[in-house]
Amino acid sequence: MSDTEVLHIALQAMIVAAKLSAPILLTSLIIGFAISLFQSVTQIQEVTLSFVPKAVGVAVALMMSGNWALHEMMSFTTALFEKVPQLLNGG
């Protein structure tokens, strides 16, 4: 297994990780921004105010994208396991 193959697998793994985390991170970012904007407009400076909406939003994002995320993860893992004999033979 050459260093090019290792880098290619690592790149694919990072792309899959970014795709899997994107719905959760974007949901949390959007809700956090909206709460922050609301807090600055109303001058309510409560730290715990953003926790519950973020938790609910992340839970909804997980429920909505969970099936897709599982499919992506299974596709990557299956493709990686199919490559194992080729990678071990050096071809």
N, CA, C and O of each residue as an XYZ file, in Angstrom:
364
protein
N       0.859     -1.175      0.000
C       0.000      0.000      0.000
C       0.903      1.235      0.000
O       1.732      1.416      0.892
N       0.730      2.053     -0.988
C       1.594      3.218     -1.130
C       1.039      4.400     -0.332
O      -0.093      4.383      0.150
N       1.871      5.408     -0.214
C       1.447      6.596      0.523
C       0.330      7.337     -0.205
O      -0.479      8.010      0.433
N       0.273      7.223     -1.521
C      -0.809      7.851     -2.288
C      -2.149      7.227     -1.943
O      -3.147      7.933     -1.801
N      -2.180      5.902     -1.807
C      -3.424      5.222     -1.453
C      -3.872      5.591     -0.046
O      -5.063      5.774      0.207
N      -2.913      5.697      0.863
C      -3.242      6.081      2.237
C      -3.814      7.495      2.267
O      -4.803      7.750      2.955
N      -3.211      8.398      1.539
C      -3.708      9.774      1.491
C      -5.086      9.852      0.840
O      -5.930     10.646      1.254
N      -5.309      9.024     -0.180
C      -6.616      9.006     -0.839
C      -7.706      8.504      0.126
O      -8.795      9.074      0.183
N      -7.413      7.459      0.866
C      -8.373      6.937      1.846
C      -8.616      7.962      2.949
O      -9.754      8.159      3.375
N      -7.555      8.613      3.411
C      -7.705      9.632      4.455
C      -8.533     10.809      3.953
O      -9.363     11.339      4.691
N      -8.318     11.222      2.706
C      -9.105     12.311      2.123
C     -10.576     11.929      2.028
O     -11.451     12.727      2.362
N     -10.848     10.708      1.574
C     -12.232     10.242      1.493
C     -12.872     10.212      2.880
O     -14.033     10.594      3.034
N     -12.126      9.762      3.887
C     -12.659      9.706      5.250
C     -12.981     11.099      5.772
O     -14.000     11.296      6.433
N     -12.120     12.064      5.479
C     -12.381     13.438      5.928
C     -13.578     14.045      5.212
O     -14.345     14.796      5.815
N     -13.745     13.728      3.934
C     -14.900     14.239      3.189
C     -16.185     13.649      3.747
O     -17.175     14.360      3.918
N     -16.173     12.348      4.034
C     -17.362     11.705      4.611
C     -17.661     12.295      5.986
O     -18.821     12.549      6.308
N     -16.632     12.514      6.798
C     -16.840     13.100      8.126
C     -17.418     14.509      8.018
O     -18.291     14.880      8.803
N     -16.945     15.292      7.059
C     -17.479     16.642      6.874
C     -18.931     16.599      6.412
O     -19.756     17.387      6.874
N     -19.245     15.676      5.499
C     -20.623     15.555      5.029
C     -21.554     15.097      6.151
O     -22.692     15.557      6.235
N     -21.081     14.197      7.011
C     -21.930     13.697      8.088
C     -22.159     14.739      9.181
O     -23.224     14.774      9.797
N     -21.171     15.577      9.416
C     -21.310     16.571     10.483
C     -21.967     17.866     10.022
O     -22.396     18.667     10.852
N     -22.050     18.081      8.726
C     -22.580     19.340      8.199
C     -24.011     19.651      8.636
O     -24.260     20.780      9.059
N     -24.970     18.719      8.559
C     -26.331     19.081      8.975
C     -26.427     19.497     10.442
O     -27.165     20.423     10.778
N     -25.693     18.823     11.303
C     -25.737     19.131     12.727
C     -25.071     20.475     13.002
O     -25.607     21.303     13.738
N     -23.898     20.686     12.405
C     -23.180     21.938     12.642
C     -23.912     23.136     12.067
O     -23.977     24.188     12.703
N     -24.463     22.990     10.874
C     -25.194     24.106     10.268
C     -26.458     24.440     11.055
O     -26.788     25.612     11.234
N     -27.165     23.413     11.524
C     -28.356     23.650     12.338
C     -27.992     24.389     13.620
O     -28.648     25.360     13.997
N     -26.954     23.926     14.275
C     -26.516     24.572     15.512
C     -26.052     26.007     15.260
O     -26.325     26.901     16.062
N     -25.355     26.223     14.151
C     -24.890     27.566     13.807
C     -26.047     28.506     13.541
O     -26.053     29.632     14.038
N     -27.019     28.070     12.771
C     -28.159     28.930     12.432
C     -28.988     29.255     13.666
O     -29.382     30.404     13.868
N     -29.255     28.246     14.494
C     -30.036     28.492     15.711
C     -29.261     29.384     16.672
O     -29.835     30.286     17.283
N     -27.966     29.138     16.807
C     -27.146     29.973     17.681
C     -27.119     31.425     17.224
O     -27.195     32.340     18.044
N     -27.011     31.636     15.917
C     -27.015     33.004     15.383
C     -28.360     33.685     15.629
O     -28.411     34.852     16.017
N     -29.444     32.949     15.401
C     -30.776     33.531     15.612
C     -30.993     33.897     17.082
O     -31.533     34.961     17.382
N     -30.580     33.030     17.988
C     -30.726     33.306     19.423
C     -29.842     34.486     19.823
O     -30.258     35.344     20.601
N     -28.628     34.523     19.290
C     -27.723     35.627     19.594
C     -28.288     36.952     19.104
O     -28.210     37.967     19.797
N     -28.850     36.934     17.917
C     -29.479     38.138     17.379
C     -30.658     38.565     18.248
O     -30.821     39.749     18.542
N     -31.474     37.605     18.656
C     -32.604     37.895     19.532
C     -32.133     38.463     20.871
O     -32.730     39.404     21.393
N     -31.064     37.890     21.424
C     -30.544     38.380     22.704
C     -29.991     39.804     22.582
O     -30.172     40.620     23.487
N     -29.337     40.096     21.493
C     -28.780     41.445     21.367
C     -29.870     42.479     21.094
O     -29.734     43.634     21.498
N     -30.935     42.088     20.423
C     -32.033     43.021     20.171
C     -32.808     43.299     21.455
O     -33.164     44.443     21.740
N     -33.066     42.245     22.225
C     -33.866     42.406     23.450
C     -33.015     42.691     24.682
O     -33.556     42.952     25.756
N     -31.713     42.646     24.546
C     -30.761     42.868     25.639
C     -30.945     41.874     26.775
O     -30.701     42.202     27.936
N     -31.371     40.669     26.449
C     -31.425     39.573     27.420
C     -30.106     38.829     27.311
O     -29.825     38.218     26.280
N     -29.304     38.870     28.342
C     -27.995     38.225     28.302
C     -27.994     36.976     29.183
O     -27.285     36.913     30.187
N     -28.777     36.010     28.804
C     -28.846     34.749     29.538
C     -28.084     33.692     28.741
O     -28.399     33.428     27.580
N     -27.086     33.094     29.374
C     -26.226     32.139     28.686
C     -26.972     30.853     28.352
O     -26.755     30.263     27.294
N     -27.842     30.424     29.241
C     -28.519     29.142     29.056
C     -29.700     29.219     28.094
O     -30.305     28.191     27.789
N     -30.038     30.399     27.613
C     -31.188     30.564     26.724
C     -31.004     29.822     25.400
O     -31.980     29.348     24.819
N     -29.789     29.720     24.928
C     -29.571     29.089     23.629
C     -29.426     27.573     23.710
O     -29.422     26.904     22.676
N     -29.308     27.022     24.901
C     -29.051     25.588     25.018
C     -30.224     24.731     24.553
O     -30.037     23.825     23.742
N     -31.414     24.998     25.045
C     -32.579     24.165     24.716
C     -32.942     24.247     23.237
O     -33.158     23.203     22.622
N     -33.021     25.439     22.633
C     -33.323     25.462     21.193
C     -32.266     24.750     20.345
O     -32.602     24.092     19.360
N     -30.990     24.879     20.725
C     -29.941     24.178     19.986
C     -30.090     22.671     20.137
O     -29.950     21.934     19.162
N     -30.372     22.209     21.350
C     -30.533     20.767     21.582
C     -31.710     20.222     20.780
O     -31.615     19.148     20.185
N     -32.805     20.951     20.764
C     -33.975     20.517     19.996
C     -33.669     20.539     18.500
O     -34.022     19.606     17.777
N     -33.023     21.587     18.044
C     -32.675     21.691     16.621
C     -31.724     20.595     16.175
O     -31.885     20.035     15.091
N     -30.736     20.286     16.999
C     -29.797     19.214     16.662
C     -30.517     17.871     16.657
O     -30.252     17.037     15.792
N     -31.416     17.649     17.602
C     -32.187     16.400     17.619
C     -33.034     16.264     16.362
O     -33.108     15.184     15.776
N     -33.669     17.349     15.946
C     -34.471     17.315     14.715
C     -33.571     17.074     13.500
O     -33.927     16.310     12.603
N     -32.418     17.719     13.474
C     -31.493     17.516     12.353
C     -31.004     16.072     12.295
O     -30.858     15.502     11.214
N     -30.752     15.485     13.466
C     -30.344     14.084     13.494
C     -31.456     13.162     13.004
O     -31.200     12.205     12.274
N     -32.683     13.452     13.406
C     -33.796     12.618     12.954
C     -34.013     12.753     11.451
O     -34.313     11.771     10.772
N     -33.861     13.970     10.934
C     -34.101     14.198      9.510
C     -32.971     13.635      8.634
O     -33.231     13.118      7.547
N     -31.736     13.732      9.099
C     -30.609     13.308      8.261
C     -29.979     12.000      8.721
O     -28.963     11.582      8.164
N     -30.547     11.356      9.706
C     -29.958     10.127     10.233
C     -29.903      8.997      9.226
O     -28.887      8.308      9.127
N     -30.970      8.794      8.481
C     -31.007      7.721      7.495
C     -29.975      7.964      6.395
O     -29.258      7.047      5.994
N     -29.907      9.196      5.916
C     -28.921      9.541      4.904
C     -27.496      9.358      5.432
O     -26.632      8.837      4.727
N     -27.253      9.790      6.678
C     -25.917      9.687      7.260
C     -25.504      8.224      7.411
O     -24.359      7.865      7.136
N     -26.434      7.391      7.847
C     -26.140      5.969      7.986
C     -25.833      5.343      6.628
O     -24.929      4.515      6.512
N     -26.580      5.736      5.609
C     -26.336      5.226      4.261
C     -24.952      5.656      3.763
O     -24.225      4.847      3.188
N     -24.588      6.909      3.977
C     -23.266      7.401      3.563
C     -22.147      6.648      4.271
O     -21.154      6.268      3.651
N     -22.313      6.438      5.569
C     -21.291      5.756      6.348
C     -21.157      4.293      5.905
O     -20.051      3.764      5.801
N     -22.297      3.655      5.646
C     -22.252      2.261      5.194
C     -21.634      2.149      3.802
O     -20.895      1.202      3.535
N     -21.919      3.088      2.922
C     -21.333      3.072      1.583
C     -19.818      3.226      1.645
O     -19.087      2.515      0.955
N     -19.353      4.151      2.467
C     -17.910      4.359      2.607
C     -17.237      3.124      3.192
O     -16.189      2.696      2.708
N     -17.840      2.549      4.237
C     -17.252      1.379      4.888
C     -17.244      0.179      3.948
O     -16.259     -0.558      3.894
N     -18.323     -0.023      3.215
C     -18.390     -1.132      2.261
C     -17.338     -0.972      1.169
O     -16.653     -1.932      0.817
N     -17.211      0.226      0.638
C     -16.204      0.477     -0.400
C     -14.796      0.255      0.144
O     -13.932     -0.271     -0.557
N     -14.570      0.650      1.377
C     -13.252      0.478      1.984
C     -12.943     -0.995      2.200
O     -11.825     -1.435      1.935
N     -13.921     -1.767      2.678
C     -13.709     -3.197      2.878
C     -13.532     -3.941      1.555
O     -12.821     -4.944      1.495
N     -14.169     -3.457      0.507
C     -13.984     -4.082     -0.807
C     -12.585     -3.817     -1.362
O     -12.076     -4.601     -2.164
N     -11.969     -2.727     -0.942
C     -10.625     -2.371     -1.406
C      -9.522     -3.093     -0.628
O      -8.372     -3.101     -1.068
N      -9.847     -3.696      0.513
C      -8.813     -4.274      1.381
C      -7.944     -5.301      0.657
O      -6.722     -5.194      0.752
N      -8.492     -6.295     -0.063
C      -7.600     -7.242     -0.743
C      -6.680     -6.570     -1.758
O      -5.507     -6.927     -1.868
N      -7.207     -5.605     -2.493
C      -6.386     -4.883     -3.465
C      -5.281     -4.107     -2.761
O      -4.149     -4.067     -3.244
N      -5.598     -3.490     -1.623
C      -4.610     -2.706     -0.901
C      -3.536     -3.598     -0.273
O      -2.369     -3.212     -0.207
N      -3.927     -4.787      0.188
C      -2.959     -5.677      0.805
C      -2.025     -6.321     -0.214
O      -0.871     -6.618      0.093
N      -2.529     -6.535     -1.426
C      -1.692     -7.120     -2.483
C      -0.767     -6.102     -3.115
O       0.148     -6.463     -3.855
N      -0.999     -4.840     -2.830
C      -0.145     -3.789     -3.396
C      -0.496     -3.425     -4.818
O       0.298     -2.781     -5.503
N      -1.668     -3.821     -5.277
C      -2.031     -3.538     -6.659
C      -3.140     -2.620     -6.703
O      -3.596     -2.255     -7.786
